[in-house]
Amino acid sequence: MTDRLDGRVAIVTGAGGGIGAATAARLARDGAKVIAADLQEPQLDGAVNEAFDLTDEGSIAAFIDRVMARFGRIDIVHNNAALQSEAQRQRDLDVVQLDAEVWDAAMAVNARGPMLLCKHAIPHMIAGGGGSIIHSSSGFGQLGESTLTAYGASKAALINLSRFIATQYGREKIRSNVIVIGFVLTPVAIATTPQEIKDLIAAQHLLPALGTPENIADVVAFLASDDASFITGAAIPVDGGFTAHQPTFADMRAFFAKVGGSKL
Ligand SMILES: NC(=O)c1ccc[n+]([C@@H]2O[C@H](COP(=O)([O-])OP(=O)(O)OC[C@H]3O[C@@H](n4cnc5c(N)ncnc54)[C@H](O)[C@@H]3O)[C@@H](O)[C@H]2O)c1
């Protein structure tokens, strides 16, 4: 706990659970006044809980109006909500099997929604002297996979949206950074990911443990604070080294464990 965000007003989207809930709690512990927003109103202690729909520009505009009416400023936005429902994930397949409506739904929540939130928040942030926007992207936005095509493409869009915002409003003291998140043990991930898959993912990590929502919240709090005052336009992997190595790394480690030594 620090006081480095004392007096700052922070919006966290997707705060109904997982990473967003952890970030909302962390920003509040660092002194921020936190607005926790989600499709259904979150139930977080120590935050103002709000419902809004990222697919609806009118809902976003009304939400920002409510924040301004209550707090009079916006300093921090954690653009974190995403469409990750089971129904969506089951239909988000390879390109040939992908229904256009699944693609559109991913884009609407994961790319268009964050853009619209920024559109309505940034003028108030500029009027207040600047601020920090942190977007939650994913390794799926940087690297290919056999499935989750729409999710991956939407998360790639978010990575470059962040750079465009950083480029366009830097002189008005708006910082925009994106965290490229790896596998995180949210309550949902703990409940729904088979142990075999967790082991397979863990083998690709450079650090010994899988990530927690608090690991992500720590980085968001840093990027939100003046400690990160010279960082903007960055895409920062927060993934225990998952994307830092050769694709054959885990297989090689298993191979050398079998044959002994560490070099051919
Ligand atoms: N958990 C992981 O392993 C992981 C990995 C990489 C990236 N991420 C990213 O981190 C972020 C948070 O992930 P999480 O696992 O905590 O997810 P989560 O599913 O718990 O949270 C996402 C929230 O977004 C909300 N949401 C969905 N549609 C919405 C809409 N139309 N309007 C408003 N809110 C809406 C959902 O209700 C949900 O509470 C997401 O952007 C996700 O893509 C997560």
The ligand as a Tripos MOL2 file, in Angstrom:
@<TRIPOS>MOLECULE
LIG
   44    48     1     0     0
SMALL
NO_CHARGES

@<TRIPOS>ATOM
      1 N1         -7.1070  -14.2040  -17.4910 N.am      1 LIG1
      2 C1         -6.1470  -14.3570  -18.3890 C.2       1 LIG1
      3 O1         -5.4320  -15.3800  -18.3890 O.2       1 LIG1
      4 C2         -5.8760  -13.2860  -19.4150 C.ar      1 LIG1
      5 C3         -4.8200  -13.4800  -20.3100 C.ar      1 LIG1
      6 C4         -4.5570  -12.4880  -21.2520 C.ar      1 LIG1
      7 C5         -5.3300  -11.3460  -21.2990 C.ar      1 LIG1
      8 N2         -6.3770  -11.1940  -20.4350 N.ar      1 LIG1
      9 C6         -7.1720   -9.9730  -20.5590 C.3       1 LIG1
     10 O2         -7.3020   -9.3470  -19.2900 O.3       1 LIG1
     11 C7         -8.5880   -8.7490  -19.1740 C.3       1 LIG1
     12 C8         -9.2960   -9.2780  -17.9410 C.3       1 LIG1
     13 O3         -9.3380  -10.6850  -18.0030 O.3       1 LIG1
     14 P1        -10.0950  -11.6000  -16.9260 P.3       1 LIG1
     15 O4         -9.6120  -12.9780  -17.1270 O.co2     1 LIG1
     16 O5        -10.0520  -10.9470  -15.6060 O.co2     1 LIG1
     17 O6        -11.5590  -11.5300  -17.5790 O.3       1 LIG1
     18 P2        -13.0250  -11.5770  -17.0330 P.3       1 LIG1
     19 O7        -13.8050  -12.3000  -18.0700 O.co2     1 LIG1
     20 O8        -13.0890  -12.0050  -15.6090 O.co2     1 LIG1
     21 O9        -13.3730  -10.0190  -17.0750 O.3       1 LIG1
     22 C9        -13.8010   -9.3830  -18.2280 C.3       1 LIG1
     23 C10       -15.0400   -8.5820  -17.8740 C.3       1 LIG1
     24 O10       -15.4690   -7.8440  -19.0170 O.3       1 LIG1
     25 C11       -16.8430   -7.7030  -18.8970 C.3       1 LIG1
     26 N3        -17.5270   -7.3880  -20.1510 N.ar      1 LIG1
     27 C12       -17.7980   -8.2370  -21.1610 C.ar      1 LIG1
     28 N4        -18.5390   -7.6180  -22.0800 N.ar      1 LIG1
     29 C13       -18.7550   -6.3490  -21.6360 C.ar      1 LIG1
     30 C14       -19.4660   -5.2370  -22.1540 C.ar      1 LIG1
     31 N5        -20.1430   -5.3040  -23.3110 N.pl3     1 LIG1
     32 N6        -19.4760   -4.0920  -21.4400 N.ar      1 LIG1
     33 C15       -18.8340   -4.0090  -20.2520 C.ar      1 LIG1
     34 N7        -18.1290   -5.0270  -19.7240 N.ar      1 LIG1
     35 C16       -18.1030   -6.1950  -20.4060 C.ar      1 LIG1
     36 C17       -17.3300   -9.0560  -18.3700 C.3       1 LIG1
     37 O11       -18.5980   -8.9480  -17.7660 O.3       1 LIG1
     38 C18       -16.2130   -9.4540  -17.4190 C.3       1 LIG1
     39 O12       -16.5250   -9.2080  -16.0610 O.3       1 LIG1
     40 C19        -9.3290   -9.0470  -20.4730 C.3       1 LIG1
     41 O13        -9.1620   -7.9650  -21.3510 O.3       1 LIG1
     42 C20        -8.5970  -10.2590  -21.0140 C.3       1 LIG1
     43 O14        -8.7030  -10.3620  -22.4200 O.3       1 LIG1
     44 C21        -6.6680  -12.1390  -19.4910 C.ar      1 LIG1
@<TRIPOS>BOND
     1     1     2 1
     2     2     3 2
     3     2     4 1
     4     4     5 ar
     5     4    44 ar
     6     5     6 ar
     7     6     7 ar
     8     7     8 ar
     9     8     9 1
    10     8    44 ar
    11     9    10 1
    12     9    42 1
    13    10    11 1
    14    11    12 1
    15    11    40 1
    16    12    13 1
    17    13    14 1
    18    14    15 2
    19    14    16 1
    20    14    17 1
    21    17    18 1
    22    18    19 2
    23    18    20 1
    24    18    21 1
    25    21    22 1
    26    22    23 1
    27    23    24 1
    28    23    38 1
    29    24    25 1
    30    25    26 1
    31    25    36 1
    32    26    27 ar
    33    26    35 ar
    34    27    28 ar
    35    28    29 ar
    36    29    30 ar
    37    29    35 ar
    38    30    31 1
    39    30    32 ar
    40    32    33 ar
    41    33    34 ar
    42    34    35 ar
    43    36    37 1
    44    36    38 1
    45    38    39 1
    46    40    41 1
    47    40    42 1
    48    42    43 1
@<TRIPOS>SUBSTRUCTURE
     1 LIG1         1 GROUP 0 **** ****
